[in-house]
């Protein structure tokens, strides 16, 4: 994760002017960024709490996984207001994985398969949880599941978050890299080599693909030239308004924009003081609603019974909470 040097309000203003922004319309100061994050965190926590309470046996990638990533990123920058809920979400995630431990050891997953287990491990790593027998079992599952393929693929199609071969592959690769056991090392390296070859030869088709192909290439230690190329492909899709679109045929939205910014920063080496990043931040701040939420319209066909989690926007709440989590992470990265 990249860090930036402390910045004064004047410094942010000069950078804004450099790329043609209008600082009188969108305040990019540290104070403004912190205020936007402060408004977002309670809603993220409410959505996660509602999901945990109403879906007591089900870890969800959007309400638990991504929210843990966002709350952990905020905590790292000094935000403590949601620490209690973060602890409860981490325990919920640990317990969820533990109930499936025996299945993981024989290569069988749970609902959502690779995506669910992958987001759970990613969340636990973000929250600084240490490897244990359960995480080792999940890593074993990653090695056994779909081993006949050169990648991992989702079992459901719920765009944008659950559809991409690159997303599923990244989640499994990251989980194996962080939580793989010493006994799994040889098989893990063989699997990495297999998936690396696929990543290098397979083009991305949309923003979700580009984001997670870039991330996956970093995990498998792809050549620097390939990382630069993948980052440049994603950079070139930024629109004049500062955002990214899920598909080239769609309008810009917060989910695509925030995932692109965070991936470019964490995996592509893009500085949060760069013109590209600041333009993206401006877009995110413009799109944040007065209540602190972000709204993205779903394009996924529901496959589960609808329920209210506590995050706004009705039938759009799950993609919206995903977008809000990534937007919050993008904002925290820009803080000194």
C-alpha positions as CSV (number, residue, x, y, z in Angstrom):
1,X,0.0,0.0,0.0
2,X,1.5,3.3,-1.1
3,X,1.8,6.3,1.2
4,X,2.0,10.0,0.5
5,X,3.9,12.7,2.3
6,X,2.1,15.2,4.6
7,X,0.4,17.9,2.5
8,X,-0.8,21.3,3.4
9,X,-4.1,22.8,2.2
10,X,-2.2,25.1,-0.1
11,X,-0.3,22.1,-1.6
12,X,-3.5,20.3,-2.4
13,X,-4.9,23.5,-4.0
14,X,-1.8,24.0,-6.2
15,X,-2.1,20.4,-7.4
16,X,-5.8,20.9,-8.1
17,X,-5.1,24.0,-10.2
18,X,-2.3,22.1,-12.1
19,X,-4.8,19.6,-13.6
20,X,-7.4,22.2,-14.3
21,X,-9.8,21.5,-11.4
22,X,-11.9,24.1,-9.6
23,X,-10.9,24.1,-5.9
24,X,-13.8,26.4,-5.1
25,X,-16.2,23.7,-6.1
26,X,-14.5,20.6,-4.6
27,X,-12.3,20.9,-1.6
28,X,-9.5,18.3,-1.7
29,X,-7.9,19.4,1.6
30,X,-7.1,16.9,4.3
31,X,-9.9,18.3,6.4
32,X,-12.4,17.7,3.6
33,X,-11.2,14.2,2.9
34,X,-11.4,13.3,6.6
35,X,-14.9,14.8,6.8
36,X,-16.1,12.7,3.8
37,X,-14.7,9.5,5.4
38,X,-16.3,10.4,8.8
39,X,-19.7,10.6,7.1
40,X,-19.2,7.3,5.2
41,X,-18.0,5.1,8.1
42,X,-21.2,4.9,10.2
43,X,-23.2,3.9,7.1
44,X,-20.7,1.2,6.2
45,X,-20.8,-0.1,9.7
46,X,-24.6,-0.1,9.8
47,X,-24.8,-2.1,6.6
48,X,-22.3,-4.6,7.8
49,X,-24.1,-4.9,11.2
50,X,-27.5,-5.4,9.5
51,X,-26.1,-8.1,7.2
52,X,-24.5,-9.9,10.1
53,X,-27.7,-9.8,12.2
54,X,-30.1,-10.7,9.4
55,X,-27.9,-13.2,7.6
56,X,-26.4,-14.8,10.7
57,X,-24.9,-17.8,8.8
58,X,-23.7,-15.9,5.8
59,X,-20.6,-13.9,5.2
60,X,-21.1,-11.5,2.3
61,X,-18.3,-10.1,0.2
62,X,-19.9,-6.6,0.0
63,X,-21.2,-6.1,3.6
64,X,-18.5,-8.0,5.5
65,X,-15.5,-8.4,3.2
66,X,-15.3,-4.9,1.6
67,X,-16.5,-3.2,4.8
68,X,-13.7,-4.8,6.8
69,X,-11.2,-3.6,4.2
70,X,-12.6,0.0,4.4
71,X,-12.8,0.1,8.2
72,X,-9.3,-1.3,8.5
73,X,-8.0,1.3,6.1
74,X,-9.7,4.0,8.1
75,X,-8.3,2.7,11.3
76,X,-4.8,2.8,9.9
77,X,-5.3,6.5,9.4
78,X,-6.5,7.2,12.9
79,X,-10.3,6.7,12.6
80,X,-11.4,4.8,15.7
81,X,-15.2,5.4,15.7
82,X,-16.1,2.0,14.3
83,X,-13.6,-0.2,16.0
84,X,-16.1,-2.2,18.0
85,X,-18.1,-3.0,14.8
86,X,-14.9,-3.9,13.0
87,X,-14.0,-6.4,15.8
88,X,-17.4,-8.0,15.6
89,X,-17.2,-8.3,11.8
90,X,-13.7,-9.9,12.0
91,X,-14.9,-12.4,14.6
92,X,-18.0,-13.2,12.4
93,X,-15.7,-13.8,9.5
94,X,-13.3,-16.0,11.5
95,X,-16.3,-18.1,12.8
96,X,-17.8,-18.4,9.3
97,X,-14.6,-19.8,7.9
98,X,-14.2,-22.1,10.9
99,X,-17.6,-23.8,10.3
100,X,-16.4,-24.8,6.9
101,X,-12.9,-25.9,7.8
102,X,-13.4,-29.7,7.2
103,X,-14.9,-29.0,3.7
104,X,-12.0,-26.8,2.8
105,X,-9.5,-29.5,3.5
106,X,-11.0,-31.8,1.0
107,X,-11.4,-29.1,-1.7
108,X,-15.0,-28.2,-1.1
109,X,-16.1,-24.6,-0.4
110,X,-19.2,-22.8,0.7
111,X,-21.8,-20.7,-1.0
112,X,-20.1,-18.3,-3.4
113,X,-17.0,-20.6,-3.5
114,X,-13.7,-18.9,-4.4
115,X,-15.1,-15.3,-4.2
116,X,-16.6,-15.7,-0.8
117,X,-13.6,-17.5,0.7
118,X,-11.2,-15.1,-1.1
119,X,-12.9,-11.9,0.1
120,X,-13.0,-13.4,3.7
121,X,-9.2,-14.0,3.7
122,X,-8.5,-10.7,2.2
123,X,-10.6,-9.0,4.9
124,X,-8.8,-10.9,7.7
125,X,-5.4,-9.9,6.3
126,X,-6.5,-6.3,6.2
127,X,-7.6,-6.6,9.8
128,X,-4.1,-8.0,10.7
129,X,-5.4,-11.5,11.6
130,X,-2.7,-14.1,11.8
131,X,-2.6,-17.4,9.9
132,X,-4.1,-20.4,11.7
133,X,-5.4,-23.8,11.0
134,X,-8.6,-22.4,9.4
135,X,-6.8,-20.1,7.0
136,X,-4.5,-22.9,6.1
137,X,-7.5,-25.0,5.3
138,X,-8.9,-22.3,3.0
139,X,-5.6,-22.1,1.2
140,X,-5.8,-25.9,0.7
141,X,-9.2,-25.4,-0.8
142,X,-7.8,-22.8,-3.2
143,X,-5.2,-25.3,-4.4
144,X,-7.7,-28.1,-4.9
145,X,-10.7,-26.2,-6.4
146,X,-10.7,-25.9,-10.2
147,X,-7.1,-27.1,-10.3
148,X,-7.7,-28.4,-13.8
149,X,-8.1,-24.8,-15.1
150,X,-5.5,-22.1,-15.7
151,X,-7.4,-19.7,-13.5
152,X,-10.3,-19.6,-11.0
153,X,-13.8,-18.7,-12.0
154,X,-16.9,-17.5,-10.1
155,X,-19.8,-19.9,-9.7
156,X,-22.4,-17.0,-10.1
157,X,-22.7,-14.0,-12.3
158,X,-23.5,-10.8,-10.4
159,X,-21.7,-8.0,-12.1
160,X,-19.6,-6.1,-11.5
161,X,-18.2,-7.7,-8.3
162,X,-18.8,-11.4,-9.1
163,X,-18.3,-12.1,-12.8
164,X,-14.6,-11.7,-13.7
165,X,-12.1,-14.5,-14.0
166,X,-9.5,-12.0,-13.0
167,X,-11.3,-11.1,-9.8
168,X,-11.7,-14.7,-8.7
169,X,-8.1,-15.5,-9.7
170,X,-6.8,-12.6,-7.7
171,X,-8.7,-13.5,-4.6
172,X,-7.4,-17.1,-4.7
173,X,-3.8,-15.9,-5.5
174,X,-3.8,-13.3,-2.7
175,X,-5.2,-15.8,-0.2
176,X,-2.6,-18.3,-1.1
177,X,0.3,-15.8,-0.9
178,X,-0.7,-14.5,2.5
179,X,-2.1,-17.6,4.2
180,X,-0.5,-20.5,2.3
181,X,1.3,-22.9,4.7
182,X,5.0,-24.0,4.3
183,X,3.7,-27.5,3.5
184,X,1.8,-26.1,0.5
185,X,4.7,-24.1,-0.9
186,X,5.6,-26.3,-3.8
187,X,2.1,-26.8,-5.0
188,X,1.4,-23.1,-4.5
189,X,4.4,-22.1,-6.7
190,X,3.3,-24.5,-9.4
191,X,-0.2,-23.1,-9.3
192,X,1.2,-19.5,-9.4
193,X,3.3,-20.4,-12.5
194,X,0.2,-21.8,-14.2
195,X,-2.0,-18.8,-13.5
196,X,0.8,-16.3,-14.3
197,X,1.1,-17.7,-17.8
198,X,-2.7,-17.3,-18.3
199,X,-2.6,-13.7,-16.9
200,X,0.2,-12.7,-19.2
201,X,-1.6,-13.9,-22.4
202,X,-5.2,-13.0,-21.5
203,X,-6.5,-9.5,-22.2
204,X,-9.0,-7.7,-20.0
205,X,-12.4,-6.8,-21.3
206,X,-13.8,-4.2,-18.9
207,X,-12.8,-2.2,-15.8
208,X,-13.3,-5.0,-13.3
209,X,-11.0,-7.2,-15.4
210,X,-8.4,-4.4,-15.7
211,X,-8.4,-3.7,-12.0
212,X,-8.0,-7.3,-10.9
213,X,-5.7,-8.4,-13.7
214,X,-3.3,-5.6,-12.6
215,X,-3.7,-6.8,-9.0
216,X,-3.2,-10.4,-9.9
217,X,-0.1,-9.7,-11.9
218,X,1.5,-8.0,-8.9
219,X,0.7,-11.0,-6.7
220,X,2.4,-13.4,-9.1
221,X,5.5,-11.2,-9.4
222,X,5.0,-10.5,-13.1
223,X,7.7,-8.6,-14.9
224,X,7.7,-4.9,-14.2
225,X,7.0,-4.1,-17.8
226,X,3.8,-6.2,-17.7
227,X,2.7,-4.4,-14.6
228,X,3.3,-1.0,-16.2
229,X,1.4,-2.1,-19.3
230,X,-1.6,-3.3,-17.3
231,X,-1.6,-0.1,-15.3
232,X,-1.5,2.0,-18.4
233,X,-4.4,0.1,-19.9
234,X,-6.5,1.0,-16.8
235,X,-5.2,4.6,-16.7
236,X,-6.3,5.2,-20.3
237,X,-9.9,4.5,-19.4
238,X,-10.3,7.5,-17.1
239,X,-13.0,9.7,-18.5
240,X,-12.9,13.6,-18.7
241,X,-15.0,13.8,-15.5
242,X,-12.3,11.9,-13.6
243,X,-14.3,8.7,-13.2
244,X,-14.2,5.2,-14.8
245,X,-17.1,3.2,-16.2
246,X,-17.8,-0.4,-15.5
247,X,-18.2,-1.0,-19.2
248,X,-17.0,1.2,-22.1
249,X,-20.6,1.6,-23.1
250,X,-21.7,2.8,-19.7
251,X,-21.5,6.1,-17.8
252,X,-18.9,6.6,-15.1
253,X,-19.8,5.4,-11.6
254,X,-18.3,5.3,-8.1
255,X,-17.6,1.6,-8.0
256,X,-15.5,1.5,-11.2
257,X,-13.8,4.8,-10.2
258,X,-12.8,3.8,-6.7
259,X,-11.7,0.3,-7.6
260,X,-9.5,1.7,-10.4
261,X,-7.9,4.4,-8.2
262,X,-7.1,2.0,-5.4
263,X,-5.7,-0.6,-7.8
264,X,-3.6,1.9,-9.6
265,X,-2.2,3.2,-6.2
266,X,-1.6,-0.2,-4.6
267,X,-0.5,-2.3,-7.6
268,X,0.3,0.2,-10.3
269,X,2.5,2.6,-8.3
270,X,0.3,5.7,-9.0
271,X,0.9,8.4,-6.4
272,X,-2.1,9.8,-4.6
273,X,-0.7,13.3,-5.3
274,X,-0.8,12.6,-9.1
275,X,-3.2,14.5,-11.4
276,X,-5.0,11.3,-12.3
277,X,-5.6,10.4,-8.6
278,X,-6.7,13.9,-7.6
279,X,-9.1,14.0,-10.5
280,X,-10.6,10.7,-9.4
281,X,-10.9,12.0,-5.8
282,X,-12.7,15.0,-7.0
283,X,-15.2,12.8,-8.8
284,X,-15.8,10.7,-5.7
285,X,-16.3,13.7,-3.5
286,X,-18.8,15.2,-6.0
287,X,-20.8,11.9,-6.1
288,X,-21.0,11.5,-2.3
289,X,-24.5,12.2,-1.1
290,X,-25.4,14.5,1.8
291,X,-26.1,11.5,4.1
292,X,-22.5,10.2,3.5
293,X,-23.5,7.4,1.1
294,X,-22.7,6.7,-2.5
295,X,-25.3,5.3,-4.9
296,X,-24.6,3.0,-7.8
297,X,-27.4,1.4,-9.8
298,X,-27.3,-2.4,-9.9
299,X,-27.0,-4.3,-13.1
300,X,-27.1,-7.7,-11.4
301,X,-30.0,-10.1,-11.5
302,X,-30.9,-11.0,-7.8
303,X,-30.3,-14.6,-6.8
304,X,-31.0,-14.3,-3.1
305,X,-34.0,-13.2,-1.1
306,X,-34.0,-9.4,-0.7
307,X,-33.4,-7.8,2.7
308,X,-32.6,-4.4,4.1
309,X,-29.1,-4.3,5.5
310,X,-29.2,-0.8,6.8
311,X,-27.2,0.8,4.0
312,X,-29.3,3.2,1.8
313,X,-30.6,2.8,-1.8
314,X,-32.9,-0.2,-1.6
315,X,-32.3,-2.8,-4.3
316,X,-29.1,-1.0,-5.2
317,X,-27.7,-1.2,-1.7
318,X,-25.3,-4.0,-2.2
319,X,-23.4,-2.6,-5.1
320,X,-23.7,0.8,-3.5
321,X,-22.1,-0.4,-0.2
322,X,-19.3,-2.1,-2.3
323,X,-18.7,1.2,-4.1
324,X,-18.8,3.1,-0.8
325,X,-16.2,0.8,0.7
326,X,-13.8,1.3,-2.2
327,X,-14.5,5.0,-2.3
328,X,-13.7,5.3,1.5
329,X,-10.4,3.3,0.9
330,X,-9.5,5.6,-2.0
331,X,-10.0,8.7,0.2
332,X,-8.0,7.2,3.1
333,X,-5.1,6.5,0.8
334,X,-4.9,10.2,0.0
335,X,-4.5,11.2,3.7
336,X,-1.0,11.8,5.1
